[in-house]
Amino acid sequence: MRKQLWQVDRVVVDLEDRDATVSIVHHISLSEITVRFRLRPEQLDDAAVPLRRRVEHLAAELVLDLGSFLDSALE
């Protein structure tokens, strides 16, 4: 089984301002990445658990997009 190196440490969603903050920690280096973004109003129309999963997924996609951009800049 493949070992997971990254773990979502904390998810905070401000329902009034629709701001989301996700902290992701690397198991080996203990590096922490904090991603902050604003949700669209319709993204808040779900229960807490599905909302948390969606916010975690959105944060992971943003980190992957940033990594891809930085990798392409080095080529």
Secondary structure in CASP SS format (residue, H / E / C, confidence):
PFRMAT SS
TARGET T0000
AUTHOR 0000-0000-0000
METHOD secondary structure of the structure
MODEL  1
M C 1.00
R C 1.00
K C 1.00
Q C 1.00
L C 1.00
W E 1.00
Q E 1.00
V E 1.00
D E 1.00
R E 1.00
V E 1.00
V E 1.00
V E 1.00
D E 1.00
L C 1.00
E C 1.00
D C 1.00
R C 1.00
D E 1.00
A E 1.00
T E 1.00
V E 1.00
S E 1.00
I E 1.00
V E 1.00
H E 1.00
H C 1.00
I C 1.00
S C 1.00
L C 1.00
S C 1.00
E E 1.00
I E 1.00
T E 1.00
V E 1.00
R E 1.00
F E 1.00
R E 1.00
L C 1.00
R C 1.00
P H 1.00
E H 1.00
Q H 1.00
L H 1.00
D C 1.00
D C 1.00
A C 1.00
A H 1.00
V H 1.00
P H 1.00
L H 1.00
R H 1.00
R H 1.00
R H 1.00
V H 1.00
E H 1.00
H H 1.00
L H 1.00
A H 1.00
A H 1.00
E H 1.00
L H 1.00
V H 1.00
L H 1.00
D H 1.00
L H 1.00
G H 1.00
S H 1.00
F H 1.00
L H 1.00
D H 1.00
S H 1.00
A H 1.00
L H 1.00
E C 1.00
END
